[in-house]
Amino acid sequence: GISTPIGTIQGMRSDEFDGSIQNIGVIPEMRGKGFGRFLLTHALHGFSIVGCKRVFLEVTTYNTSALRLYERVGFKVIQTVFKVADVPGL
């Protein structure tokens, strides 16, 4: 049969001991079934295998389901960043 991709994750090794998750996504109809957690835990295992001690990621505050996942897996908030917004009419 034909297999259809349902999710993706992109990780990057920053230096000898640090890695970062750049992108993680699961198609809408497959969300809430544990696939994001599966991708994330396997990526973290891969980072561990190559010697990374820390992994960083960024997430927007409105993505509450992702925030819950990251906290359950063990991520901690270390910095909140406010980005410049373009305001129409100003």
C-alpha positions as CSV (number, residue, x, y, z in Angstrom):
1,G,0.0,0.0,0.0
2,I,0.9,3.7,-0.2
3,S,2.0,5.3,3.0
4,T,1.1,8.9,3.6
5,P,3.3,11.2,5.8
6,I,1.5,12.4,8.8
7,G,4.2,14.4,10.6
8,T,7.7,15.8,10.5
9,I,10.4,17.0,12.9
10,Q,13.6,18.9,12.2
11,G,16.4,18.9,14.8
12,M,19.8,20.5,14.6
13,R,23.0,20.0,16.7
14,S,24.1,23.5,17.8
15,D,27.4,22.5,19.3
16,E,29.0,19.6,21.1
17,F,26.4,19.5,24.0
18,D,23.4,21.4,22.6
19,G,20.7,20.7,20.1
20,S,17.6,22.5,18.9
21,I,14.2,21.5,17.6
22,Q,13.5,23.7,14.6
23,N,10.1,22.4,13.4
24,I,7.6,19.8,14.5
25,G,4.3,19.2,12.9
26,V,1.5,16.7,12.6
27,I,-1.3,17.0,10.0
28,P,-4.5,18.3,11.6
29,E,-6.5,15.1,11.3
30,M,-3.9,13.1,13.1
31,R,-3.3,15.5,16.0
32,G,-4.1,14.4,19.6
33,K,-3.2,10.8,18.9
34,G,0.4,10.9,20.3
35,F,2.3,11.3,17.1
36,G,3.9,14.6,18.1
37,R,5.1,13.0,21.4
38,F,6.4,10.1,19.4
39,L,8.4,12.3,17.0
40,L,9.7,14.5,19.9
41,T,10.8,11.6,22.1
42,H,12.6,9.9,19.3
43,A,14.4,13.2,18.3
44,L,15.4,13.7,22.0
45,H,16.8,10.1,22.0
46,G,18.8,10.9,18.8
47,F,20.2,14.0,20.5
48,S,21.2,11.9,23.5
49,I,23.0,9.3,21.3
50,V,25.2,12.0,19.8
51,G,26.1,13.5,23.2
52,C,23.7,16.5,23.5
53,K,23.0,17.4,27.1
54,R,20.4,20.1,26.4
55,V,17.8,20.7,23.6
56,F,16.2,24.1,23.0
57,L,13.0,25.0,21.1
58,E,10.8,28.0,20.5
59,V,7.0,28.0,20.6
60,T,4.4,30.7,20.4
61,T,2.3,31.2,23.5
62,Y,-1.0,30.6,21.6
63,N,0.1,27.1,20.7
64,T,-1.2,25.6,24.0
65,S,-1.3,22.0,22.9
66,A,2.4,22.2,21.9
67,L,3.2,23.9,25.2
68,R,1.5,21.1,27.2
69,L,3.4,18.5,25.2
70,Y,6.8,20.1,25.7
71,E,6.2,20.6,29.4
72,R,5.1,16.9,29.8
73,V,8.3,15.8,28.1
74,G,10.4,17.9,30.4
75,F,11.0,21.2,28.7
76,K,11.1,24.3,30.9
77,V,10.5,27.9,30.0
78,I,13.8,29.8,30.2
79,Q,12.9,32.9,28.3
80,T,9.9,34.8,27.0
81,V,10.5,36.9,24.0
82,F,8.2,39.6,22.7
83,K,8.7,40.3,19.0
84,V,8.0,43.5,17.2
85,A,4.6,43.6,15.5
86,D,3.6,45.7,12.5
87,V,0.4,47.5,13.4
88,P,-1.6,48.5,10.4
89,G,-2.4,52.3,10.2
90,L,0.5,53.4,12.4
